[in-house]
Amino acid sequence: MLGLSLTGGGARGAYQAGAVKGIAEILADSGAGNNPFSYYAGISAGAINASFCAASTQHFATTAGQLHDLWFNIEPGQVYRTDAASLGRIGFGWLRDVSLGSWVKKKLAKELLDASPLRELLASNIDFSNIQGRIESCELRGFTCSALGYGDQKVVSFVQGDGSYSHWQRPRRYSAEVDINVEHVLASCAIPLLFGPVKIGDAYYGDGTLRNTAPVSPILHLGCNNVIFIGVRYMGPEQQHPPTHPPTVAKVLGTIMNGLFFDTLDVDIARLEQINRLVDNHDARATERRVNHLFIRPSQDITELAHDVASDSLPTLVRHLLGGLGDSDDTSELASYLLFESAYTQKLLALGYQDAMAKKQEVEAIYRSSQT
């Protein structure tokens, strides 16, 4: 059976939607049927895309088209509040807390942006009640999204499945059986500092990439042996910008974000490939099963795409906020996560579609493998 695993990256999630549309067309042409994927896993923005697919009762090609349209027409105001009153309130809270320090007991500063509109966007586009129905009809074997618990400092993978898997408990990560809803997905994509933590029950959760040393593992724990991973990190030669000044706050934050979202995925994919080599060589050290996988990632630098459109497309007040942290070059990384603007997401959709179509033979091969 085939699985789809999607990573995080804020607005970069549009790239995944473009790639999903390409994959859907390839599989439809290959006669894959209505629902080629039995497993879905998502982290951060990937949790949005994965839950959209897992909850859809439509033909997968139709689902992919609807997901594409969602990102094609998105606006920043659908994800976070961009009005002067909201940004002013948040700015005052940070100024007050930092300036007065321990003189004030109740802290106001929790996030840089108010992501409350995202809840309405997800609730109006994803019918989470369909997930259990699809599991009971055997169309879906399992769906999982991950978040970090700020209390116990562990990554929890919220799981909804058919019970054919074993729950896992590791030193820094574990699984929890739940009926996944909008709150779990919001928790998974609550980027630290940018968006506030999400309360579920008595605990607070943040972005699933935090402290996540094994982002590949959730879908494997569900029992999936054939997985398509879609990342959002460009690995080709990057355009160099020789430093002319010490790194600004924006540059430092952008570097932290890149490490947060991308480094552990690359390491985990490399670990998976090493295990596969051991299995293929019948090495006694191989205690895991072989996992057939395909990794689709950007063929162009997404940061450069953000740099080209951020100055014109970011909401004025958000652009002003970022401008206080650094110049346009230094804020490009941060903008690539916050630029929920169609002028940017449409470029990412086109790039994701193009990169998926370039992997046509590999997509067909892993689908055939999943059917044996």
Summary of the structure (lengths in Angstrom):
residues: 372
radius of gyration: 20.3
end to end distance: 8.4
largest distance: 66.3
contacts: 1310
relative contact order: 0.18
helix: 50%
strand: 14%
